Amino acid sequence: MLGDEAFTEDRARVLLGAAGEDAGAPLLSLGENAVFGGPDSGPVVRVGRADPELVVRAERELRVANWLSARGVPAVRAARPDVRLVEGHPVTYWERLPDPVRAPGAADLAELILQVHALPEPPFPLPPRELLGGVERWLRIAGDAIPPEDAAYLRARRDDFATAVKELAPVLPGGPIHGDALPRNVRVGPDGPVLVDLETFASDMREHDLVVMALSHDRYGVPDTEYAAFTGTYGWDVREWEGCALLRGARETASCAWVAQRVPGNPAAAREFARRVGSLREGDTSVRWYPF
């Protein structure tokens, strides 16, 4: 039973057309959101799943973008100030960034994260980083496409980690974080690195942003030199913190469940999900995961 979980490219294009945009625009990415690039002079349009939680998140993301602009942080800017609802789906518009001049590096990411971590709280509330908050939604989307025993395992793992993370004692002072601090969320244009994908902005342990790269090094094959560039630029290696393994485990749980939502009708996602959940069951932290 998938409900709106059948959020395919075709469905997203229908919604794009219903929003008055070109339904034939190039698809840039597809996950919880479908991101379309329109004409060269026009905005990028993001169409989200029909989920009340994602509507709230889209509204907050626009506020975050305006706040970062006011604080002078290089980040993607909203092209429209409001969220449009099309058949219950949130639709947002973003300024088109210049073509990248090079691939983003770990040091570029660290420079931007340092700027975010230097910010005070914004004049509107940011939620805590609900790292595991999407697990139930992603497993629901996966439905019968994944083995029920795997879904049950991830739910139990989520509950265990959610309890344990609450007891962590951070080293860094808390405050605004990006929430998904990866080089793929940086664009390097002619004016330098710019932060994108602001939907996971939160107020929580700054360690959340650093564990992402530690996990990327260990699971996704980020080279030692790149990880060293990240920690060297930021000024600290989160792996020195005794809570790192626990927070990493929570993120691994979320990353595995995230892939589950892509499994229906997608054999490559099914293989990646099986690889990830198998390595978690076996406790094998050396198994390589692949971005999806």
N, C-alpha and C positions, 0 to 999 in steps of 0.2 A: 504494500500500500504506500504509494509515493506522494499522493496529493500534489501540491505545488512543487514538490521535490523534483518533478520532471521539468527542471529548469534547463532546457536545452538552448542551443544557439538559435534554433528556429523560433522557439517561444520568445526568446529575448528580442529577436528581430521584429516579431509581431508587436511587442510592447514598444519598441523603438519607433515603429511607424505610428502607433497610437499616440505617442508623445509628439507627433508632428515632425519627426526627424527622418532622415533617409534610412530606410530599412535595409538598404544594401551597403551601408557603411562598413569599412573593414573592422573585423573583430580583433581586438588587441589581446584580450584575455577572457577566460571564462572560469568562474569558480562560484563563490557565493554571489558575485557580481559578474555581469557581462559588461566589458568595457569596449566602447566603439570609438574609432577615430573618424571624425567627419571630414569636411573639406579642410584644406590646409589652413585657411583663415578662421575656421570655426572651432568651437570647443570640443573637448573630449566628453562623451556622454557615458555615464555609468548607470546601468539598470540592475537593481538588486532583486533578490528573491522576495516574494510576498510574505514577509515575516515582520510582525510588529517590532521585534527587537532590532531588526535591521533598519527599520524606519527611524527609530530613535537614534541608532548609531550614525546614520547618514546625517541627521540633523546636527548631532554633536560634532561630526567631522567638519561640517561647514563652519561651525563656530571656532573650532580649533584652527582651521585654515586662516580665518580672519584674525584671530589672536596672534598667530605666528607672524603674519604679515605686519601687524602693528608692533611686534617686538623685534622685527628685523631679522627673523630667522629665515634662511633660504628654504622655502618649501613651496609646493604646488599651491596655486591660488584658485579659489572658486570663481567660476565665470557667471554664476547666478547665486543669489543669496539664500535661495529657498530650495526645499525638497519638493519635487512634483510627485504626486501619487498617481500612478496609472494602473488601474485594476488592482490596487493594493500594493503595487511594486514601487519602491522608492527610486526616483530618477534624479540624478544630480549632474551638474555641468561644471567642467573644469577647464581652466585656461590651458591651451596647448603649449607644451614646453618646446624650446628649440631642439633641433636635432642634436643628439649627443655628439660630443667631440672625441670621446673615448669611453671605454668601459669603466664603471665605477670600481674603486678599490676599497679594501678594508679601512685604509687610513682616511679616505673620504667619508666613509660612514662614521668613523670614530669622531672626526671633527664636528659633524653635525650632531651626533649624540651628546657630545660635550656641551654644545650650545643649548640643547634641549634640557640637559640636566642642570644647567645654570639658571633656568627659568624659575621664577616664583609660581605659586599657584595662580591659575587664570581667574578672571572675575566671574566665572561660572563653574559649577561643579564638574569635576572629572571623576569617573567611577574608578574603583580599584581595578587592577588588571585581572579580569576573570579569565585566566589562562585556560581553565577547564570548562568554562561556561558554555562553549559551543559543542561540547562532546555529544550531548543528548540530541541536539539538532542534527548534527552530522550523521549520527547513527540512525536516526529516524529517516533521514533522506536515503541512506543506504538500504534500509529495509531488508527484504529477503535476499538482496544481492550479496550479502556477506553472511558467513555462518553465524547462527545465533549464539553459539558458544564463544565466538570471538567478540561479539557485541557485549555479552554478559561479562567477559573478562575485562574489556575496556571500561565498562561502567564500574566494576568493582575497583579497578586500578585508579580510576578517576576519584572515587570516593576516598580511597586511602590517601592519595596524594593531596587532595583538597584539604583534608584534616591536618596532615603533616605540615603543609606549606604555611598554615596559619601560625605555627609555632616557631618559624624561622626567625633568627635574630640577624637582621641585615647589618652590614658594615657601613654602607653608604647612607647618607641622609635621604629620606624619601622625598618624592615630589613628582612632577610631570615626567612621563616616559613615553617613548614612541610605541613600545609594545610589540613590535615585529622588526627589530633592528637588524636588517640584512642588507648587503650591498645591492640586491635587486630592487630595494626600495629607495635607491639613490639614482638620480640622473645627473650626469656631468655635462653641462652645456657650456657655451662660450664664456659665461660669467661664473663658472665654477659649479660645485656640487649642490644639488637641490634635493630636499627630502620629499618623498611622495608616499602615497597610501597612508593616510592619517587616521584611518578608521579605528585603529586599536589604541589610540592615545588614551592614557590613563594617569592616575596619580597613585603611585605605589613604590615598592622597592626598586631603586635604580638597577639593582642586580638583574632584574628581569631582562633589561636591554643587553646586558653583557653575556648572559647565559646563552642567548641566541647564537652568538658567534662561537662560543665554546662548543655548542652542540654541532654547529655547522662544520667546525674543524674535525670533530670526532666522528660524525656520522656521514657528512656529505662531501668529505674530501677537500675542504678548504686547505690549501697548502700551509705548511709551517710558517713560511715567510709572510704570507698574508695575515695569518693570525697574530704573528709577532708585530706586524705593522699596526694592527688594530689595538693590541694591548699597549704597545709603545706609545701610540698617539693618545690613547685615552689615559694612560698612566697607571693602569692596574690590571692585573689578570684575575678575573673572577674565580678561576680554579684554585686560587689560594684560600678562598673562603670555604669553610666547612659545610656550608649549606648548598654549595654548588651542585653536588650530585643529586640532591633531593629536588631542587628546582629544575634541573635538567631532566629528571625522570618525569616530572609533571609535564614539561613541554613535549617530551617524546610521546607521552600518552595523547596529548592534544594533536600532535602532528600525525600520529597514526590514525586517529579518528577523523581528522580532516580529509585524508585521502579516501576514507570510506565513502564519503558523499559523492565521489567521482566514479565509484565502482559500477553502478548500474549502466549496462551497455558499453562498458569500457574495459576491455581485457587487459590493457596495459596498467590501468589503475588497480585492477584486481590482483595482478602479479605484485605490484608494489605494496599493496595493502598486506598481502600474505607475507611478503618479506619482512615488513615492519612488525606486524603482530607476532610473527614467529620469533623474531629476535628478542622481542620483549618477553615473551613466554619463557624463552631459554636463558634470559639474563645475559645475552651475548652483546656487549656494547661495541664489539669490533665489526659487526655486520654493517656493510656500507648501505646507506639509503640513497635514493635518487630523487631530486626535485621533481615535483609533479604539479 
